[in-house]
Amino acid sequence: MNAVSFYRPVSIGKTLNDFDRYLDSFFDSSLSSSDSRIRGDIPAVDVRETDAGYFLEAELPGFDEKNIQVHVDGGNLTIESRKEEETKKEEKKDGNYLIRERRRMSFSRSFKLPENANTEQVSAVFKNGVLSLEIKKRAESQKRLVKIEAK
């Protein structure tokens, strides 16, 4: 046998997932189902809060930090990226694809920042496919201890 074939059984589950994906795209829902995260359309994100600020970690395996952009516009933080497919010239040099599922991917994900977030103090680090963002809280909104004097 000289050919590779890819078998995808059609099931009611796949049909329902396709329908969910259609509805999500129609309504442009930011509250996408967890299924879309599994498919890889939207990166998985964890957000934590500490006394000093907010920490956001986004899983971006296969992405290059040069193609990731983080924007802060007013009270919104947006992470976006685009992975382009190889050119036809590169394909010929390395052979012909029999199955090709990793062509391109792009995403844009926005978060509304809390009012106490300091949008001037946002830092980003990309390591091992994880984008880590630190958003400091404004100094006046941080918890502080008030000294009580005895009289």
WOMOPE-V475666 format. One record per residue. N is the residue number from 1. RES is the residue in three letters. PHI is phi in degrees with one decimal (none if undefined). PSI is psi in whole degrees, -180 to 180 (999 if undefined). Layout:
# WOMOPE-V475666
N:RES:PHI:PSI / N:RES:PHI:PSI
This chain:
# WOMOPE-V475666
1:MET:none:123 / 2:ASN:-101.5:-5 / 3:ALA:-115.4:151 / 4:VAL:-105.5:130 / 5:SER:-117.5:152 / 6:PHE:-114.8:122 / 7:TYR:-101.7:123 / 8:ARG:-125.5:101 / 9:PRO:-67.8:139 / 10:VAL:-85.3:130 / 11:SER:-138.7:168 / 12:ILE:-65.1:-33 / 13:GLY:-61.5:-44 / 14:LYS:-64.7:-41 / 15:THR:-62.6:-43 / 16:LEU:-66.5:-39 / 17:ASN:-62.9:-42 / 18:ASP:-62.1:-41 / 19:PHE:-64.7:-44 / 20:ASP:-59.2:-43 / 21:ARG:-62.9:-40 / 22:TYR:-62.4:-46 / 23:LEU:-63.8:-41 / 24:ASP:-59.8:-43 / 25:SER:-71.0:-33 / 26:PHE:-67.0:-45 / 27:PHE:-89.9:-4 / 28:ASP:50.4:48 / 29:SER:-72.5:128 / 30:SER:-81.7:-12 / 31:LEU:-98.8:56 / 32:SER:-64.0:155 / 33:SER:-69.2:160 / 34:SER:-64.3:-22 / 35:ASP:-59.9:-36 / 36:SER:-66.5:-31 / 37:ARG:-68.9:-38 / 38:ILE:-65.3:-39 / 39:ARG:-67.4:-21 / 40:GLY:95.8:6 / 41:ASP:-68.3:-36 / 42:ILE:-125.0:129 / 43:PRO:-68.7:146 / 44:ALA:-72.1:137 / 45:VAL:-132.4:138 / 46:ASP:-114.7:138 / 47:VAL:-127.4:128 / 48:ARG:-122.2:154 / 49:GLU:-121.3:137 / 50:THR:-123.8:180 / 51:ASP:-63.8:-31 / 52:ALA:-88.1:-26 / 53:GLY:177.0:-161 / 54:TYR:-120.4:143 / 55:PHE:-124.9:128 / 56:LEU:-122.1:130 / 57:GLU:-124.1:124 / 58:ALA:-118.3:130 / 59:GLU:-82.2:119 / 60:LEU:-131.8:60 / 61:PRO:-65.2:139 / 62:GLY:85.4:-6 / 63:PHE:-92.0:155 / 64:ASP:-109.1:138 / 65:GLU:-59.7:-23 / 66:LYS:-68.4:-23 / 67:ASN:-100.2:2 / 68:ILE:-101.3:135 / 69:GLN:-125.4:137 / 70:VAL:-120.5:124 / 71:HIS:-118.7:140 / 72:VAL:-118.4:119 / 73:ASP:-130.1:104 / 74:GLY:63.7:-121 / 75:GLY:-99.1:15 / 76:ASN:-114.3:139 / 77:LEU:-114.9:129 / 78:THR:-124.2:134 / 79:ILE:-113.5:130 / 80:GLU:-146.1:156 / 81:SER:-159.9:163 / 82:ARG:-144.6:128 / 83:LYS:-109.0:123 / 84:GLU:-95.1:156 / 85:GLU:-81.0:162 / 86:GLU:-69.1:158 / 87:THR:-79.1:162 / 88:LYS:-62.3:-33 / 89:LYS:-60.5:-43 / 90:GLU:-67.3:-34 / 91:GLU:-63.8:-44 / 92:LYS:-63.2:-39 / 93:LYS:-64.7:-39 / 94:ASP:-97.6:4 / 95:GLY:105.3:175 / 96:ASN:-96.8:141 / 97:TYR:-76.9:138 / 98:LEU:-95.4:-37 / 99:ILE:-134.2:133 / 100:ARG:-139.9:106 / 101:GLU:-113.8:-15 / 102:ARG:-102.8:66 / 103:ARG:-85.6:-68 / 104:ARG:-149.8:160 / 105:MET:-154.3:140 / 106:SER:-141.6:153 / 107:PHE:-153.5:161 / 108:SER:-145.6:127 / 109:ARG:-133.9:129 / 110:SER:-117.5:150 / 111:PHE:-132.5:136 / 112:LYS:-83.2:121 / 113:LEU:-81.2:147 / 114:PRO:-65.2:159 / 115:GLU:-62.8:-27 / 116:ASN:-86.8:4 / 117:ALA:-76.9:137 / 118:ASN:-91.5:99 / 119:THR:-69.5:-11 / 120:GLU:-85.1:-14 / 121:GLN:-120.7:73 / 122:VAL:-119.2:127 / 123:SER:-123.4:151 / 124:ALA:-134.1:140 / 125:VAL:-134.3:136 / 126:PHE:-118.9:118 / 127:LYS:-147.2:132 / 128:ASN:53.3:40 / 129:GLY:78.3:11 / 130:VAL:-121.4:125 / 131:LEU:-93.1:121 / 132:SER:-111.2:125 / 133:LEU:-116.3:139 / 134:GLU:-119.7:123 / 135:ILE:-116.6:112 / 136:LYS:-73.6:153 / 137:LYS:-86.3:153 / 138:ARG:-62.2:144 / 139:ALA:-57.7:-40 / 140:GLU:-70.2:-17 / 141:SER:-98.1:-7 / 142:GLN:-76.6:149 / 143:LYS:-67.2:136 / 144:ARG:-140.2:155 / 145:LEU:-91.3:131 / 146:VAL:-98.9:124 / 147:LYS:-76.2:133 / 148:ILE:-102.5:125 / 149:GLU:-96.0:142 / 150:ALA:-90.0:138 / 151:LYS:-119.4:999
